[in-house]
Amino acid sequence: GGQQAAPFQILGRCRNLASRHVEPLLKEMLDGADDALFRLAEKAEDNRSQTTFFDAMRALRRQRSTMESEYVTQIARVFDACMRPGPGGWKTAPASTDELSLLASDELEENLAIEGMVAKVRRISEAELHAVRRRLGAVMDRPGLGEDDNPLDPKAFCHAFRDAMHVLDVDIRIRLIIYKLFDQFVIGHLPPLYQEVNRYLQEMGILPDLRPEGRFSSPAATGGT
């Protein structure tokens, strides 16, 4: 069809939709994290645990605005990488080997937490995500765009958050609590964004006849007759 907007304009608009969608969710999540850590401190069995939770709360308050701005920056980076040619632009840089041995078990736990979140959203929003990927692939002239290269994949949102968390110096137990909240407040609320992006891309004439299968059936209604 007669596409008026340039690919980078369309991608830019999708990036803005994504940022606008997750920014308030992240703010809400960080409020929630403050409350959750406070409750955990109150319930702590010993002084050391209590101190850990209160320290984490202070660290989070101190770094909060940095994390918020860093998160949006990282999401923009994912999209900017997509606008540049070449495969898999947004992958995070690997850590050095010294760091790796030190981080191995923590990193593994973080990876597992992230993989769990990603798998869940990919399952719940399978049809919408498939449509987003097909449409963005058409915009970027990369018809075989894979899950891991989709800038709107839940994995991209998780990795952006992981990068934003680098400013936060807390142990793995606290990090996992924060990831759980991130899952609940942010990642769990991605489906409406996918619907919005698909509607926008449809209006722009990007594969307008592509229908996400099972679009109108709720996830609970599928499976079983």
Buried (B, 14 or more C-beta within 10 A) or exposed (E): EEEEBEBBEBBBBBBEBBBEBBBEBBEBBBEBBBEBBEEBBEEBEEEEBBEBBBBBBEBBEEBBEEBBEBBBEBBBBBBBBBBEEEEEBBEEEEEEEEEEEEEEEBBEBBEEBBEBBBEBBBEBBBBBBBBBBBBBBBBBEBEEBEBEBBBBBBBBBBBBBBBBBEEBEBEBBBBBBBBBBBBBBBBBBBBEBBBBBBEBBBEBEBBEEBEBEEEEEEEEEEEEE
